[in-house]
Amino acid sequence: MLNKNTSLLTIHNTLTGRKEVFAPLVPGQVRMYVCGMTVYDYCHLGHARVMVVFDMVTRYLRARGYQVTYVRNITDIDDKIIRRATENGESMAALTARYIRYMDEDAAALGVIPPDHQPRATEYVPQMLDLIGRLERNGLAYRAEDGDVNYSVRDFPNYGRLSGKSVDELRAGERVEVNSTKRDPLDFVLWKHSKAGEPAWDSPWGAGRPGWHIECSAMSCSLLGEHFDIHGGGADLQFPHHENEIAQSVGASGRTFVNYWMHNGFVRVDDEKMSKSLGNFFTVREVLTRYRPEEVRYFILASHYRSPLNYSDEHLDNARAALTRLYTALRGIDAGDAGSIADWQARFQEAMDDDFNTPVAMAVLFDLAREINRTRDSDTAECRRLAATLKDLGGVLGLLQEDAETYLRGPARSGCLGDAEIEDLVRMRTEARIRRDWKESDRIRDELAKQGVVIEDAAGRTTWRRG
C-alpha cells in the first residue's frame, strides 16, 4: 500500500543510542524477534504495550512492502511458574497452557495479529544445550561447585555495550541470583542443576533446566538465524536480559547477533513502573471491562513507543473521545474501492518513517477527518476518497476497521435499551419534530440521554450513539 522508495525508514537503535537508516540484511525481507510473556498470570498493560507496539511495527513494515518474519517467544519454564504451579497444586504444563490461552485471547481482543512463530522455551531445550556446549568450548561457560553452569561475563570483551556501561559499573541485575559459587557476581546461570520436585531435563552437566537468558538466544537463532535484523522488547529487558543474549549469541557464534535493538518505554501508574512485583498493575481483562479494545489500542499508540505511557482513566477517556471523532467522520460514507490519496499517504509515511512516530501519524488521521467533514456535502467523490484513505491509513495502525455506524452505536449494556428500542424512540422523536412538538421531542431526547444515548442532528438526518 505504501511506497518504500519515497523516503528512508529510520529506527532508534538502542545499541548505538541514535536513529539509523533501516537496511535489512536481505533486501525486501525483515526478520524480527521480540521477547514475549512469562506465562504464570494474566497479562497486564505493560505486556499489552509490548504486543501492540511490535504488532504496529510489523503492520507498518508489511504495508511498506517488506516480507516480515515475526517471532515472539513464550517463557513456559521459570522459577515463578514452578512456584505458582506448586501453590496451585497443578502441573506446570496445565498452568502455562491456561495462561497462554488467556494471553492469546487478550492479544486478539487488542487487534494483535499472531506472530509468524510463537515458540515455547520448553520446546527448544536441545538447542539450548547445544548453545551452552559451544560456549563451554569457547571458554565462556563453566560448571560451578553447586552444579550450575554459568556464563563468565568478564571473559566476553564487549559486555555492557547495549546498556552503555563497563563491566565494573554494572551490578547483578533483575533475575540474576548472586551466588557464592560464581566466579563473579555478574556471571549468570545458563543451566540450573536439578532440585527435588522441579521439572528437569538430562544434559551433559547433569539433570537440570535452562536459565532464563539462554532461552531467547536459542529460540531466536534457531528460527531467524544467528544474525538477524531487529530484536525488540520492553525497556526493562535492556539489562540484563538483552545484554546477556548478546553475550551468549555472539560468544557462541563469533558473529554479529542483531543489527537494530528496539525497546518500548514503561507503562507508569502514579509515576512508578507498572509491574506485578509492585502490585500496581492493571490486567488487560480488568481494563477491558471498562473500555473497548480499540480504545485501549489507541491509548497505547497515541504515545511514541519509546516514551513512558502514563495510565489513567482520563487518558483512556481521551482515547475514547478521539476514536469517536474519527469514526464520526467516516459515518454514512461508503468509501468502497475509492482508493487512497497519495499526498495523504506520503504525510503519514513521513511520520512513521521517523522511528514509527505514531502520535504524528495520528495527527494526519485527524487532519483527514477534518477534510472529510469539510467536503461531506460539497464533493461526494472527494469525500469518498478521503474516507478510503482514512480507513487505509488507520488500518496500518490496526485502527478504524469496524463499520462506523456499528462502532458508534456500541454494544448494548445490560439493563439498558437495545438497538430496536432506541430506533423506536428516535423515530418517535423525529415525528414529534415534524409536528413541531418540541416538548415531546425534548422529552424523548432527555429519556435517551438518561440511557447514555447521544442524539445528533446534522445534514437533515438524526443519528445516535451510545456515549
C-alpha positions in Angstrom: 0.0 0.0 0.0 2.8 2.4 0.9 5.8 3.2 -1.2 9.1 2.1 0.3 11.1 4.1 -2.2 9.7 7.6 -1.3 11.6 8.1 1.9 14.0 6.3 4.2 12.8 4.5 7.3 14.9 5.3 10.4 14.9 3.3 13.7 16.3 4.4 17.0 18.9 1.7 17.7 19.4 1.2 21.5 22.8 -0.4 20.7 24.2 2.9 19.3 21.8 5.4 21.0 20.8 7.1 17.8 18.4 6.9 14.8 19.8 4.9 11.9 18.5 4.3 8.4 17.0 0.8 8.3 18.7 -1.5 5.8 17.6 -5.2 6.2 20.2 -7.9 5.8 18.3 -9.3 2.8 16.7 -6.6 0.7 12.9 -6.7 1.0 12.9 -9.1 4.0 12.8 -8.4 7.7 13.5 -10.9 10.5 12.3 -9.7 13.9 12.3 -11.3 17.3 10.5 -9.9 20.4 10.7 -11.1 23.9 7.2 -12.2 25.0 5.5 -13.2 28.2 6.4 -15.4 31.1 3.1 -17.2 31.4 2.0 -17.7 35.1 -0.6 -14.9 35.4 -2.8 -12.6 33.4 -1.3 -10.1 31.0 -1.2 -6.5 32.4 -1.0 -3.3 30.4 2.8 -3.4 30.3 2.6 -6.7 28.4 -0.2 -5.2 26.2 2.1 -2.4 25.2 4.8 -4.8 24.0 2.3 -6.8 22.0 0.6 -3.7 20.4 3.8 -1.8 19.7 5.5 -4.6 17.8 2.3 -5.5 16.1 2.2 -1.9 14.9 5.9 -2.2 13.7 5.1 -5.5 11.9 2.0 -4.0 10.2 3.9 -0.9 9.1 6.8 -2.9 7.7 4.4 -5.1 5.7 2.5 -2.1 4.5 5.8 -0.7 3.2 6.2 -3.8 1.2 8.6 -5.8 3.3 8.2 -9.6 3.8 8.4 -9.8 7.6 9.1 -12.9 9.7 8.0 -12.1 13.2 8.9 -14.2 16.2 7.6 -13.6 19.7 8.5 -16.2 22.3 6.8 -17.7 25.3 8.7 -18.4 28.5 7.0 -21.5 29.9 9.7 -22.6 32.4 10.8 -20.3 35.1 11.1 -20.0 38.9 7.8 -18.1 39.2 6.0 -20.6 37.0 7.2 -23.5 39.1 6.3 -21.7 42.3 2.8 -20.8 41.1 2.1 -24.3 39.9 3.2 -25.8 43.2 1.0 -23.3 45.1 -2.0 -24.3 42.9 -1.3 -28.0 43.2 -1.2 -28.4 39.4 1.3 -29.3 36.8 3.5 -26.7 35.2 2.1 -27.7 31.8 -1.5 -27.2 32.9 -0.7 -23.8 34.4 1.2 -22.5 31.3 -1.4 -23.8 28.8 -4.1 -21.9 30.6 -2.3 -18.6 30.7 -1.1 -19.0 27.1 -4.7 -19.3 26.1 -5.6 -16.2 28.1 -2.7 -14.3 26.6 -3.8 -15.2 23.1 -7.3 -14.1 23.9 -6.1 -10.7 25.2 -3.9 -10.2 22.2 -6.7 -11.0 19.8 -9.0 -8.6 21.6 -6.5 -5.8 21.1 -6.3 -6.5 17.4 -2.8 -8.0 17.6 -2.0 -10.2 14.6 -0.5 -13.6 15.8 3.3 -13.7 15.2 4.6 -16.0 12.5 6.2 -18.1 15.2 5.4 -18.2 18.9 8.0 -20.7 20.3 7.8 -22.0 23.8 11.0 -22.4 25.8 10.3 -26.0 26.7 10.3 -26.9 23.0 13.9 -25.7 22.5 15.9 -27.3 25.3 18.1 -29.3 22.9 19.0 -26.1 21.1 19.8 -24.5 24.4 22.1 -27.5 25.4 23.9 -27.1 22.1 24.4 -23.4 22.6 25.7 -24.0 26.2 28.1 -26.6 24.9 29.5 -24.2 22.3 30.0 -21.5 25.0 31.8 -24.0 27.2 34.1 -25.0 24.3 34.8 -21.3 23.7 35.9 -20.7 27.3 32.8 -18.6 28.2 30.9 -21.1 30.4 32.0 -23.0 33.4 30.4 -25.5 35.9 30.2 -24.2 39.4 30.5 -26.2 42.6 26.8 -26.3 43.1 26.2 -28.0 39.7 25.0 -24.9 37.8 26.6 -23.9 34.5 27.4 -20.2 34.5 28.5 -17.6 31.9 31.8 -16.0 32.6 30.9 -12.3 31.9 34.5 -10.9 32.2 35.7 -13.2 29.5 33.4 -11.6 26.9 35.2 -8.4 25.8 32.2 -6.2 24.8 29.8 -7.0 27.7 27.9 -3.8 28.7 27.8 -2.2 25.2 23.9 -2.4 25.0 23.5 -0.8 28.4 26.3 1.6 27.8 28.3 0.7 30.9 31.6 -1.1 31.6 31.6 -4.3 33.5 32.9 -2.6 36.6 29.9 -0.2 36.6 27.4 -3.0 36.2 25.8 -4.9 39.1 23.9 -8.1 39.1 20.5 -7.2 37.6 17.0 -8.4 37.7 16.6 -12.2 37.9 20.3 -12.6 38.4 20.9 -14.6 41.7 24.1 -13.5 43.4 25.6 -16.9 44.3 28.8 -17.6 46.1 29.7 -20.4 43.7 30.0 -17.9 40.9 33.4 -16.6 39.9 32.0 -13.1 39.6 28.7 -11.6 40.8 27.8 -10.6 37.3 28.1 -14.1 36.0 24.7 -15.5 35.1 23.3 -19.0 35.0 22.9 -20.9 31.7 21.9 -24.3 33.2 20.4 -24.8 36.7 21.1 -28.1 38.5 18.1 -30.1 39.4 16.3 -29.6 42.7 13.8 -32.1 44.2 10.3 -31.8 42.8 11.3 -29.4 40.0 11.0 -30.1 36.2 14.3 -31.4 34.8 15.9 -32.4 31.6 19.0 -34.5 31.1 22.2 -32.7 30.0 26.0 -33.3 29.8 26.1 -31.4 33.1 23.5 -33.5 34.9 19.8 -33.1 35.3 18.5 -29.6 35.4 16.7 -26.9 33.5 17.7 -23.8 31.4 18.4 -20.4 32.8 16.1 -17.6 31.6 18.5 -15.8 29.3 19.7 -18.8 27.2 16.1 -19.4 26.1 15.9 -16.4 23.8 19.3 -16.9 22.3 18.4 -20.4 21.3 14.9 -19.7 20.0 15.8 -16.5 18.0 18.9 -18.1 16.4 17.0 -21.3 15.6 14.1 -19.5 13.9 15.8 -16.5 12.4 19.5 -17.4 12.1 22.5 -16.3 14.1 22.4 -12.8 12.6 19.1 -11.0 12.0 17.6 -7.6 11.7 15.5 -6.4 14.7 15.3 -7.5 18.3 12.6 -5.9 20.5 11.1 -5.8 24.0 10.4 -3.7 27.0 12.9 -1.2 28.3 13.2 -3.3 31.5 14.9 -6.1 29.4 17.7 -4.0 28.1 19.8 -5.0 31.1 20.5 -7.8 32.0 18.4 -9.9 29.7 19.3 -8.5 26.3 22.8 -7.7 27.3 23.1 -11.4 28.3 21.5 -12.5 25.0 24.2 -10.7 23.1 27.0 -12.2 25.2 25.6 -15.7 24.7 24.8 -15.5 21.0 28.0 -13.6 19.9 30.1 -15.7 22.3 28.9 -18.9 20.7 28.9 -17.9 17.0 31.5 -15.2 16.9 29.2 -13.2 14.6 27.1 -10.1 14.9 23.8 -11.1 16.6 21.3 -8.3 15.9 21.5 -5.1 13.8 18.8 -3.0 15.4 17.7 -3.1 19.0 14.3 -1.6 19.9 12.9 -1.0 23.4 9.4 0.4 24.2 9.0 2.6 27.3 7.4 1.6 30.6 3.7 1.9 31.4 3.5 4.0 34.6 0.9 4.5 37.3 1.5 7.5 39.6 5.0 7.9 38.2 6.0 4.3 39.0 6.6 1.5 36.6 3.6 -0.8 36.3 4.7 -4.2 37.5 3.4 -7.3 39.3 6.2 -7.0 41.9 5.0 -3.5 42.9 1.4 -4.6 42.9 0.3 -1.5 40.9 -0.7 -3.3 37.7 -4.0 -3.5 35.8 -4.6 -6.6 33.8 -5.8 -6.3 30.2 -9.0 -8.1 31.2 -9.7 -5.6 34.0 -9.3 -2.6 31.7 -11.5 -4.2 29.0 -14.4 -4.4 31.4 -14.5 -0.6 31.3 -13.0 0.3 27.9 -13.4 -1.1 24.4 -10.3 -2.9 23.0 -9.8 -0.4 20.2 -9.8 2.4 22.8 -7.0 0.6 24.7 -5.1 0.1 21.5 -5.5 3.8 20.6 -4.3 4.8 24.1 -1.1 2.7 23.7 -0.3 4.0 20.2 -1.1 7.7 21.0 2.3 8.0 22.7 5.6 7.3 20.9 6.7 3.8 21.7 9.9 4.8 23.4 8.2 7.3 25.7 6.7 6.5 29.1 3.0 5.7 28.9 1.0 7.1 31.8 -2.0 5.1 32.7 -5.1 6.9 33.9 -8.9 6.9 33.3 -8.5 10.4 31.9 -6.1 9.2 29.1 -8.3 6.3 28.2 -11.4 8.6 28.1 -9.4 10.8 25.8 -8.7 7.8 23.6 -12.4 7.0 23.5 -13.3 10.6 22.5 -10.6 10.6 19.8 -11.8 7.4 18.2 -15.4 8.8 18.3 -14.3 11.8 16.3 -12.6 9.6 13.7 -15.5 7.2 13.3 -17.9 10.1 13.2 -16.1 11.5 10.2 -16.5 8.1 8.5 -20.2 7.7 9.4 -22.5 7.5 6.5 -19.8 7.4 3.8 -19.5 4.4 1.5 -15.8 4.5 0.7 -15.9 1.3 -1.2 -12.9 1.0 -3.5 -12.4 4.7 -3.9 -8.7 4.4 -3.5 -6.2 6.3 -1.3 -4.8 9.7 -1.9 -1.0 9.7 -2.4 -0.4 13.1 -0.7 -2.0 11.9 2.5 -0.2 8.6 2.3 3.1 10.4 1.9 2.4 12.6 5.0 1.5 9.5 7.1 4.6 7.6 5.8 6.9 10.5 6.6 5.7 10.4 10.2 6.0 6.6 10.5 9.4 6.5 8.8 10.7 8.7 11.7 11.1 5.8 14.1 7.5 4.8 14.0 6.2 8.2 15.2 2.6 7.2 15.8 1.5 10.5 17.5 2.4 12.5 14.4 0.8 9.8 12.1 -2.4 10.0 14.2 -2.4 13.8 13.7 -2.5 13.1 9.9 -5.6 10.9 10.6 -7.3 13.9 12.3 -6.4 16.2 9.5 -8.0 13.7 7.1 -11.2 13.6 9.3 -11.5 17.4 9.2 -11.2 17.3 5.4 -13.9 14.6 5.2 -16.2 16.8 7.3 -15.4 19.8 5.1 -16.2 18.1 1.8 -19.1 15.9 3.0 -21.8 18.0 1.4 -20.0 19.6 -1.5 -17.8 16.9 -3.2 -19.0 13.3 -2.7 -16.3 11.8 -4.9 -13.5 13.6 -3.0 -15.2 12.8 0.3 -15.2 9.1 -0.5 -11.6 9.1 -1.5 -10.7 10.9 1.8 -12.7 8.3 3.8 -11.0 5.4 2.0 -7.6 7.0 2.8 -8.5 7.4 6.4 -9.6 3.8 6.7 -6.5 2.5 4.9 -4.0 4.5 7.0 -5.9 3.7 10.2 -5.6 0.1 9.2 -1.8 0.3 9.2 -2.1 1.1 12.9 -4.8 -1.6 13.5 -7.5 1.1 13.9 -10.8 2.2 12.3 -11.6 -1.1 10.7 -15.1 -1.5 12.2 -18.2 -0.2 10.4 -18.5 3.3 11.7 -22.2 3.1 12.5 -21.7 -0.2 14.4 -18.8 1.3 16.3 -20.5 4.5 17.3 -23.7 2.7 18.4 -21.5 0.5 20.6 -22.5 -2.7 22.4 -25.8 -2.7 24.4 -25.3 -2.6 28.1 -27.1 -4.9 30.5 -30.3 -3.4 31.7 -30.2 -0.6 29.1 -32.1 0.0 25.9 -31.4 -2.2 22.9 -30.9 -1.0 19.4 -34.5 -1.6 18.3 -35.9 0.3 21.3 -33.6 3.2 20.7 -34.6 3.2 17.0 -38.3 3.4 18.0 -37.6 6.3 20.3 -35.6 8.1 17.6 -38.4 7.6 15.1 -40.9 9.0 17.6 -38.7 12.0 18.3 -38.4 12.6 14.5 -42.2 12.5 14.2 -42.6 14.9 17.1 -40.1 17.3 15.4 -42.1 17.1 12.2 -45.2 18.1 14.2 -43.1 20.9 15.8 -43.9 19.3 19.2 -40.7 20.4 20.7 -41.7 19.5 24.3 -42.2 15.8 23.2 -39.0 15.9 21.2 -37.0 17.2 24.2 -38.6 14.7 26.5 -37.5 11.8 24.3 -34.1 13.2 23.9 -33.7 13.5 27.7 -35.0 10.0 28.1 -32.4 8.7 25.7 -29.7 10.7 27.4 -30.5 9.1 30.7 -29.8 5.8 29.0 -26.5 7.0 27.8 -27.6 7.6 24.2 -26.4 10.7 22.4 -28.7 12.1 19.7 -27.0 14.1 16.9 -29.0 16.1 14.3 -27.0 17.1 11.3 -27.4 17.5 7.5 -31.1 16.8 7.7 -30.8 13.4 9.4 -30.7 12.1 13.0 -28.1 9.6 14.2 -27.4 8.2 17.6 -24.6 6.6 19.5 -24.0 5.2 23.0 -21.9 7.7 25.0 
